[in-house]
Amino acid sequence: MKPHVSIVIPTLNEEKNIAELMRKLKGELSRYSYEIIVVDGHSKDRTVRIARSMGAKIMYDDYGKGSALVRGMHAAKGDIIISMDADLSNKPKEIPLLVTGIESGYDVCLGSRFLTGGGSEDMPKLRVLGNKAFVHIVNLLYGTRYTDLCYGYRSFSRKALRKLDLKEKGFGIETEINIKAKKSGLKTLEVPSYEKRRENGEAKLHTVRDGFRILRTILRNIG
């Protein structure tokens, strides 16, 4: 029996991207039973109206990407939950790989832009250096072997969500997931993922400000 798959997408003012994303997701998810959950940060544009008209379940969040992601994942009914961005940077064609990782017995399957077969069209040099530094720190402190840390295209078993107990409200959420997966004894698998350039609109990540938040997340979870 094929799994029921839940896709969770935090959004904020993504009306220029959401319709195309929904179309691509429906095409790729047709082989599964599925639901698409959009958790919106009170967009000022037509993001919610478009997503709802195309069949997405709508929730709202007042705090940030991490908070939205946690809210959506805990509302998800799927056997496998997949988190992704709304800006068309994550390729829906990679969903079967993320699903297969969980079906193979892993608890968390992590997309990586730094494995062979992965890559990025949208990662300035400062972000590359910052990500590599954070990966090195986490691997050193927590005894892990991650290759990517700040990338949100991932899949989870229901058991994993119960164990992770996620608290981060902002862009530290991916780092928190990596650290708590290790501390909770969950089985993790990295798979190659190719990050496309954002199609439309402005990126929500601020490299320096959110970099400090990620560092705080790393240090906060020691012990």
Backbone as a ProteinNet text record, in pm:
[ID]
protein_1_A
[PRIMARY]
MKPHVSIVIPTLNEEKNIAELMRKLKGELSRYSYEIIVVDGHSKDRTVRIARSMGAKIMYDDYGKGSALVRGMHAAKGDIIISMDADLSNKPKEIPLLVTGIESGYDVCLGSRFLTGGGSEDMPKLRVLGNKAFVHIVNLLYGTRYTDLCYGYRSFSRKALRKLDLKEKGFGIETEINIKAKKSGLKTLEVPSYEKRRENGEAKLHTVRDGFRILRTILRNIG
[TERTIARY]
84.3	0	88.3	56.8	135.6	101.9	199.2	175.6	90.2	25.2	-41.3	64.2	80.6	187.8	129.2	185.5	147.6	260.9	230.6	327.4	296	394.2	374.7	459.3	392	459	432.2	531	514.8	513.5	424.8	417.3	408	457.5	439.8	456.8	344.9	344.7	411.2	354.5	408.9	308.2	224.8	120.8	177.8	298.3	357.2	417.5	427.4	487.5	391.3	292.3	215.4	133.3	78.3	-4.1	80.5	197	283.5	331	363.7	405.3	294.3	172	59.1	37.2	48.1	30.7	136.6	261.1	369.2	354	313.7	295	184.1	73.8	-37.4	3.7	83.8	130.8	220.4	308.8	403.8	339.1	238.5	176.8	62.9	34	-80.6	-64.5	58.1	82.7	52.5	32	4.7	-133.1	-183.1	-287.1	-213.4	-268.3	-190.1	-278.5	-214.8	-272.3	-161.9	-199.5	-105.1	-151.5	-66.2	-99.1	-15	-79.7	-13	-32.2	80.1	73.8	121.5	29.6	56.9	80.5	177.2	209.9	133.1	4	-84.6	-33.5	-25.4	18.8	-73	-14.1	-89.8	-139.4	-96.1	-134.8	-235.1	-242.9	-344.5	-293.4	-185.4	-128.8	-233.7	-303.7	-400.8	-516.8	-568.1	-682.2	-647.6	-528.6	-486.7	-466.5	-394.5	-366.7	-496.1	-588.4	-715.8	-795.2	-796.7	-872.3	-816.5	-689.1	-625.4	-618.1	-691.8	-708.6	-623.8	-542.5	-459.3	-542.6	-503	-558.4	-482.6	-554.3	-492.3	-489.4	-371.8	-356.4	-283.1	-283.7	-215	-118.8	-12.1	87.6	136	164.6	199.2	347.2	432.2	567.2	679.5	686.7	798.3	798.5	900.3	905.5	903	983.8	989.1	856.3	795	665.9	560.4	561.3	465.4	486.4	611.7	642.5	596.6	624.8	584.2	431.8	364.1	217.1	160.5	213.9	164.1	195.1	314.2	352.9	270	237.4	157.7	10.8	-33.1	-170.3	-179.8	-65.4	-62.6	-113.8	-184.9	-241.1	-163.2	-59.2	12.6	99.5	129	227.7	367.8	386.1	512	483.3	559.7	540.6	662.4	638.9	746.9	736.7	846.7	852.9	922.4	871.5	934.4	902.6	978.1	958.4	859.2	804.5	701.3	755.9	885.8	942.8	989.9	949.9	985.9	1134	1202.2	1343.1	1358	1259.3	1261.1	1188.1	1248.7	1193.2	1095.5	966.3	871.4	911	988.7	1030.7	1120.6	1171	1253.3	1170.4	1039.4	953.4	964.2	960.8	972.1	1098	1209.2	1332.5	1314.4	1249.6	1225.2	1127.8	1028.6	933.3	1003.2	1084.4	1153.6	1247.3	1310.7	1398.2	1326	1204	1125.2	1073.8	1028.7	980.6	1091	1215.9	1329.5	1368.5	1300.3	1325.1	1390.6	1419.8	1478	1366.2	1400.8	1303.9	1298.3	1413.2	1422.4	1510.8	1462.8	1538.7	1565.8	1693.2	1735.7	1791	1731.4	1788.1	1920.9	2021	2152	2196.3	2236.6	2287.6	2434.7	2498	2642.1	2681.3	2584.1	2613.7	2624.9	2694.7	2701	2559.9	2528.7	2393.8	2310.5	2355	2286.3	2352.1	2306.6	2364.8	2271.1	2310.5	2228.4	2255.4	2147.5	2156.7	2142.9	2119	2077.8	2148.6	2282.4	2356.1	2480.4	2472.1	2588.4	2704.4	2824.6	2945	2939.9	2885.2	2878.5	2791.3	2681.3	2594.5	2659.6	2735.1	2807.8	2907.6	2984.3	3083.3	3016.3	2907.1	2836	2779.6	2716.9	2660.4	2768.8	2881.9	2991.7	3046	3054.7	3103	3007.3	2878.4	2779.8	2779.1	2791.3	2797.6	2917.4	3031.2	3152.6	3132.5	3073.4	3051.9	2957.5	2846.1	2749.2	2811.3	2882	2945.1	3045.8	3118.6	3218.6	3152.8	3048.8	2984.1	2895.7	2832.8	2730.4	2767.9	2887.4	2932.1	2854	2806.4	2730	2819.1	2761.4	2835.1	2750.8	2682.1	2598.2	2683.2	2625.2	2689.3	2616.3	2491.2	2410.8	2330.5	2304.1	2239.7	2118.5	2121.5	2021.7	1930.9	1885.7	1804.4	1675.6	1562.7	1435.2	1359.2	1418.1	1346.8	1375.4	1276.6	1300.2	1173.4	1190.6	1075	1091.4	976.8	973.2	871.1	902.6	801.8	721.1	606.1	525.4	598.5	670.6	746.6	850.2	912.8	1015.9	957.2	841.6	781	749.4	706.5	676.7	802.7	915.7	1039.7	1115.4	1099.9	1185	1155.6	1029.9	993.2	1054.7	1017.2	1078.2	1025.6	1116.9	1083.4	1113.6	1204	1247.3	1132.8	1123.3	1015.8	1061.2	1191.5	1241.2	1324.4	1428.2	1509	1607.3	1609	1690.7	1627.7	1507.8	1433	1506.4	1568.8	1637.5	1755.4	1828.2	1941.2	1893.8	1785.5	1729.4	1689.4	1630.2	1591.6	1713.9	1820.6	1940.6	1997	2005.4	2063.3	1975	1845.4	1756.3	1735.4	1747.6	1740.4	1853.2	1972.8	2087.2	2067.1	2027.7	2012.5	1900.1	1801.7	1687.8	1710.9	1824	1854	1777.5	1729.9	1655.6	1751	1703.3	1782.5	1765.4	1876.7	1870.5	1944	1896	1957.6	1961.4	2078	2087.3	2077.1	2001.1	1987.8	2018.5	2073.1	2106.5	1981.8	1992	1882.2	1940.2	1870.3	1917	1824.9	1881.6	1805.9	1805.1	1686.2	1673.7	1669.5	1693.5	1683.2	1536.9	1511	1375.2	1319	1195.7	1135	1092.8	1017.3	961.3	961.6	956.3	945.9	1079.7	1073.5	1193.9	1218.9	1345.8	1383.3	1356.9	1315.7	1285.3	1407.7	1506	1626.3	1720.6	1767.6	1868.4	1996.6	2098.1	2215.8	2279.6	2312.3	2385	2294.1	2178.6	2087	2045.6	2003.2	1956.9	2073.4	2193.4	2311.5	2339.1	2323.7	2342.3	2235.5	2114.6	2008.4	2038.6	2094.1	2131	2242.3	2338.8	2446.6	2390.7	2295.1	2231.5	2160.2	2098.2	2029.7	2128.9	2243.5	2346.2	2392.5	2420.7	2473	2365.7	2242.1	2132.3	2104.1	2132.2	2096.2	2209	2321.7	2429.8	2387.2	2419.6	2389.6	2271.6
-119.4	0	125.1	220.1	342.5	433.4	507.2	590.3	712.9	763.6	893.2	999.4	1094.2	1193	1331	1397.8	1535.8	1629.1	1731.7	1834.5	1958.7	2010.4	2128.6	2242.6	2354.7	2466.8	2596.2	2651.9	2786	2889.7	2988.7	3091.3	3231.3	3326.8	3468.3	3545.5	3594.8	3675.5	3602.5	3487.8	3405	3386.8	3486.4	3469.8	3444.1	3490	3471.6	3332.5	3257.5	3124.6	3011	3038.7	2931.1	2851.3	2916.2	2842.8	2741.5	2783.5	2692.1	2578.1	2609.8	2505.4	2404.4	2452.2	2361.6	2271.7	2327.2	2246.3	2136.9	2174.1	2075.8	1968.5	2009.8	1912.6	1814.3	1861.9	1772.2	1669.3	1712.3	1617.7	1511.5	1550.8	1456.1	1367.5	1418.5	1345.2	1254.2	1252.9	1175.3	1025.6	980.2	838	802.2	901.6	879.5	933.4	894.2	974.1	1085	1205.6	1317.2	1431.8	1520.8	1649.1	1753.4	1876.1	1987.3	2090.1	2119.3	2213.4	2338.9	2451.3	2580.8	2652.5	2687.5	2759.8	2901.6	2994.6	3129.6	3228.2	3315.4	3417.7	3547	3535.3	3650.2	3734.6	3669.3	3736.1	3852.7	3955	4071.8	4056.7	3951.5	3931.5	3816.1	3753.7	3650.3	3507.9	3493.6	3360.2	3261.4	3298.4	3207.8	3178.8	3279	3260.6	3162.2	3178	3089	2946.8	2933.8	2800.3	2727.8	2798.1	2735.5	2693.4	2776.5	2744.6	2623.1	2591.2	2476.6	2355.1	2361.2	2242.5	2232.5	2332.4	2326.6	2351	2286	2317.2	2437.5	2533.3	2658.5	2667.6	2702.5	2735.1	2868.5	2928.8	3056.5	3049	3127.7	3134.4	3278.2	3318.2	3457.9	3481.7	3379.6	3396.6	3387.1	3281.1	3267.4	3131.7	3107.4	2984.1	2860	2859.7	2743.5	2714	2817.6	2802.1	2752.7	2808.8	2766.2	2620.5	2581.1	2444.3	2345.2	2376.4	2287.6	2277.2	2389.9	2389.6	2300.6	2317.6	2238.1	2090.6	2058	1917.3	1845.1	1913.5	1848.4	1835.5	1914	1900.8	1797.6	1758.1	1667.7	1529	1467.3	1334.3	1224.7	1262.7	1165.9	1070	956.2	862.8	921.6	999.6	1066.8	1214.8	1298.6	1443.6	1504.9	1588.8	1653.8	1804.4	1866.8	2012.3	2066.8	2179.4	2240.8	2389.2	2464	2607.4	2636.8	2759.1	2798.6	2871.1	2894.1	2983.1	2911.5	2785.1	2704	2666	2680.9	2640.3	2490.2	2426.2	2281.1	2212.6	2107.1	2040.6	1929.5	1943	1836.9	1699.2	1692.5	1562.8	1485.8	1552.6	1483.7	1420.6	1444.1	1389.1	1236.2	1160.1	1013.8	969.3	1040.8	1006.4	1028.6	1139	1167.4	1066.5	1025.9	924.7	790.2	752.4	623	613.9	727.1	726.7	685.1	735.9	699.5	556.6	518.5	381.3	278.9	319.2	227.2	209.9	281.6	262.5	378.7	486.3	604.6	690.6	763.7	848.7	988.7	1039.2	1172.4	1162	1213.8	1214	1359.9	1394.8	1533.6	1561.1	1653.9	1695.8	1766.7	1737.2	1801.5	1855.1	1980.6	2043.7	2012.3	1945.3	1923.5	1778.4	1691.7	1555	1550	1450.8	1431.2	1416.2	1495	1495.3	1611.2	1676.9	1796	1921.7	2035.9	2162.4	2276.8	2396.2	2514.4	2621.6	2684.2	2801.1	2930.3	2916.9	3034	3039.5	3027.6	3027.4	3114.2	3242.5	3330.1	3276	3322	3269.1	3280.3	3392.7	3410.1	3303.4	3268.6	3164.1	3027.4	3003.4	2876.3	2860.4	2966	2962	2946	3019.9	3010.8	2871.9	2814.4	2680.9	2578.1	2587.4	2492.3	2506.1	2630.8	2652.3	2591.3	2613.3	2558.3	2405.5	2349.6	2203.8	2149.4	2214.1	2169.6	2177.1	2286	2302.2	2194.5	2172.5	2072.2	1933	1899.6	1767.5	1748.1	1854	1847.5	1832.3	1912.3	1912.5	1791	1741.3	1638.3	1502.7	1492.7	1364.3	1317.6	1412.1	1379.1	1388.1	1352.7	1359	1427.9	1531.6	1602.8	1674.7	1694.2	1775.4	1906.6	1915.6	2036.8	2056.3	2180.4	2207.9	2299.1	2392.6	2500.3	2490.1	2370	2344.4	2277.5	2326.5	2285.9	2177.1	2115.6	2012.3	1878	1826	1710.5	1627	1504.1	1418.8	1354.9	1320.7	1272.8	1161.3	1066.3	970.2	1033.5	978.3	1031.7	1012.9	901	876.2	985.5	1029.6	1132.9	1261.8	1300.7	1425.9	1420.4	1303.1	1289.9	1305	1260	1261.9	1393.9	1469.4	1586.8	1701.4	1722.4	1828.7	1962.9	2009.9	2129.4	2257.5	2353.8	2478.8	2604.3	2594.1	2712.9	2774.4	2906.9	2976	3034.6	3048.6	3112.7	3020.8	3078.3	3003.7	2907.3	2899.4	2799.1	2661.7	2647.9	2523.6	2405.3	2425.9	2314.4	2265	2359.6	2322.7	2247.9	2294.1	2225.7	2082.6	2063.9	1929.6	1838.7	1885.8	1803.5	1762.8	1860.1	1832.9	1738.9	1766	1684.4	1545.5	1531.6	1397.6	1311.1	1367.9	1295.5	1266.7	1368.9	1351.6	1255.2	1241.9	1153	1011.6	988.8	855	816.4	914.5	886.4	849	766.4	727.3	833	894.4	999.2	957.4	1009.3	983.1	1113.5	1148.2	1261.6	1210.9	1283.1	1249.6	1374.7	1360.4	1479	1556.3	1688.3	1775.1	1895.2	1937.1	2052.1	2171.4	2276	2397.2	2493.2	2522.2	2617	2760.1	2853.2	2994.4	3030.5	3113.5	3162.9	3222	3184.1	3231.4	3378	3412	3546.8	3589.8	3721.7	3772.7	3781.3	3825	3848.5	3735.2	3699.2	3596.4	3645.6	3554.5	3591.2	3576.1	3498.3	3475.2	3594.1	3644	3748.9	3684.2	3680.6	3596.9	3620.9	3745.5	3773.4	3758.2	3824	3818.8	3675.9	3602.3	3466.3	3371.3	3408.5	3329.6	3328.6	3444.4	3451.1	3369.6	3368.8	3288.4	3139.8	3098	2958.3	2920.3	3009	2982.5	2969.4	3055.4	3044.4	2910.1	2865.5	2735.3	2623.4	2628	2525.7	2523.1	2641.1	2648.6	2618.1	2654.7	2636.3	2489.1	2404.2	2263.2	2174.1	2234.1	2155.5	2101.2	1978.2	1922.4	1827.4
0	0	0	-85.3	-91.5	25.9	77.2	195.3	162.6	266.4	256	286.2	195.5	204.3	233.6	332.4	365	325.8	248.2	212.6	295.3	366.9	451.2	395.3	365.8	299.7	376.4	446.7	504.4	392.1	401.9	297.8	357.5	281.6	311.6	180.9	128.8	6	-110.4	-144.6	-252.2	-366.3	-391.9	-493.7	-632.8	-661.3	-793.9	-811.8	-704.2	-710.7	-676.9	-593.7	-532.2	-632.5	-734.9	-831.6	-909	-956.4	-1030.4	-941	-815.9	-722.9	-701.5	-681.3	-659.7	-781.2	-901.1	-1021.7	-1030.8	-1004.7	-1011.8	-904.8	-785.4	-677	-709.8	-761.7	-793.9	-898.4	-994.9	-1095	-1035.3	-946.5	-888.2	-782.8	-712.7	-602.8	-647.9	-775.9	-825	-797.9	-776.3	-747.9	-602.4	-516.1	-373.6	-337.6	-221.1	-156.8	-82.7	-80.9	-28	20.3	93.1	128.9	120.2	87.6	84	186.3	282.6	389.6	371.5	354.3	345.9	479.3	542.9	670.4	642.8	644.6	596.2	710.4	688.9	788.4	765.5	730.6	706.4	589.6	473.3	351.3	315.5	256.2	212.8	68.7	0.6	-138.7	-149.7	-265.8	-291.6	-268.6	-193.9	-170.4	-119.6	-15.1	48	-45.9	-111.9	-201.3	-313.4	-370.4	-479	-428	-317	-262.6	-226.2	-163.2	-125.2	-248.5	-351.8	-472.6	-545	-518.5	-582.6	-491.1	-380.5	-297.2	-172.9	-143.5	-23.2	102.3	210.3	341.2	395.9	451.7	495.4	647.3	699.5	840.1	848	965.8	982.9	1101	1091.6	1198.1	1213.3	1336.4	1364	1388.5	1384.5	1438	1334.6	1256.6	1164.3	1097.5	1014.5	937.5	1026.4	1131.2	1218.2	1284.1	1336.4	1401.8	1303.5	1182.3	1079.7	1042.8	1029.1	991.1	1098.1	1222.2	1331.3	1339.4	1325.2	1329.2	1218.7	1098.3	986.7	1000	1046	1057.2	1162.7	1270.1	1374	1335.1	1239.5	1188.7	1076.5	1021.1	906.1	943.4	850.4	871.9	798.8	726.2	645.3	724	661.5	716.2	700.5	593.9	564.7	546.7	615.7	610.2	543.7	444.4	370.4	387.4	426.3	435.9	311.9	261.5	145.8	142.8	60.9	47.9	-63.4	-59.9	-155.1	-276.7	-282.8	-384	-510.3	-527.9	-644.6	-647.9	-535.6	-530.6	-509.6	-447.6	-427.7	-543	-596.7	-714.4	-673.2	-706.1	-672.1	-724.2	-831.6	-885.8	-788.3	-684.8	-585.4	-474.3	-474.9	-369.4	-359.3	-468.8	-454.2	-380.7	-398.3	-326.5	-177	-139.3	2.4	63.2	-14.2	33	50.1	-48.1	-42.8	77.7	112.9	229.4	356.2	374.4	493.6	480.9	361.7	342.2	366	347.2	365.6	511.6	602.4	744.5	815.1	744.4	807.8	868.5	973	1041.6	982	940.1	880.2	756.4	645.7	520.8	484	472.2	459.7	320.9	248.9	122.8	146.3	63.4	75.6	-60.1	-59.3	-181.4	-203.9	-108.1	-113.8	-135	-158.4	-199.8	-351.6	-402.7	-546.8	-602.5	-702.8	-758.9	-710.2	-604.5	-553.7	-605.9	-557.3	-599.8	-570.8	-608.1	-583.2	-688.1	-733.6	-820.7	-740.3	-610.5	-533.6	-399	-400.7	-275.7	-291.3	-251.7	-259.1	-176.1	-207.6	-144.4	8	60.3	205.2	269	204.5	257.6	247.9	140.5	128.3	243.4	268	375.9	511.7	533.4	660.2	683.6	580.8	594.3	624.7	554.2	578.9	720.3	767.9	904.6	1006.5	986.9	1080.2	1075.7	956.9	944.5	1022.7	1008	1078.1	1229.5	1277.7	1422.1	1475.1	1404.6	1449.3	1447.1	1340.8	1333.5	1445.6	1479.5	1586.1	1723.5	1748.3	1880	1903.8	1797.8	1816.5	1757	1698.8	1646	1524.9	1442.9	1323.6	1199.4	1084.6	958	850.8	888.7	793	688.8	570.8	467.1	443.8	488.1	471.5	598.9	631.8	760.7	748.1	653.5	650.1	529.2	499.9	381.5	424.5	375.4	431.9	360.4	257.5	182.5	247.5	322.9	408.2	423.3	463.4	492.7	630.6	690.2	828.5	842.4	927.7	971.7	1084.9	1112.2	1223.3	1356.5	1369.3	1492.1	1515	1407.7	1420.3	1475.6	1427.5	1474.3	1623.6	1670.4	1813.2	1897.3	1845.8	1923.5	1916.5	1809.3	1787.9	1884.2	1921.8	2017.1	1976	1859.5	1800.6	1864	1886.2	1955.1	1873.5	1777.3	1704.2	1625.2	1629	1558.4	1424.6	1403.8	1283.2	1197.8	1133.2	1037.8	1103.3	1234.6	1301.9	1302.8	1245.5	1255.8	1191.9	1074.4	1009	1092.6	1150.5	1236.3	1359.7	1418.7	1535.1	1499.9	1383.1	1340.8	1332.6	1267.9	1254.8	1390.9	1481.3	1613	1693.4	1698	1780.6	1722.1	1591.8	1532.8	1586.9	1595.8	1651.4	1799.7	1874.9	2019.6	2055.2	1966.9	1993.8	1943.8	1880.1	1831	1706.3	1631.2	1509	1395.4	1305.8	1188.8	1079.6	1038.2	937	810.4	699.9	570.2	492	439.2	347.9	203.8	121.7	-19.9	-101.5	-221.5	-301	-343.3	-337.6	-379.1	-452.4	-556.9	-635.5	-611	-556.4	-522.8	-642.2	-691.8	-802.2	-748.9	-836.5	-799.8	-777.1	-675.5	-651.4	-780.2	-813.9	-937.8	-929.8	-826.1	-813.4	-667.6	-644.6	-508.9	-438.4	-313.1	-234.8	-136.6	-123.3	-26	115.8	203.2	342.2	433.5	387.9	468.4	458.6	574.6	580.4	631.9	546.3	570.9	707	740.6	864.6	986.1	982.9	1097.6	1129.1	1026.7	1050.9	1076.5	1028.7	1061.5	1210.8	1274.9	1420.4	1492.1	1438.3	1499.7	1489.9	1377.8	1361.5	1458.7	1475.7	1571.9	1713.2	1749.4	1881.3	1896.7	1790.6	1795.6	1822.7	1756.3	1776.7	1922.4	1975.8	2112.6	2216.6	2188	2283.4	2308.5	2210.3	2222.9	2272	2310.4	2368.8	2505	2530.1	2661.3	2660
[MASK]
+++++++++++++++++++++++++++++++++++++++++++++++++++++++++++++++++++++++++++++++++++++++++++++++++++++++++++++++++++++++++++++++++++++++++++++++++++++++++++++++++++++++++++++++++++++++++++++++++++++++++++++++++++++++++++++++

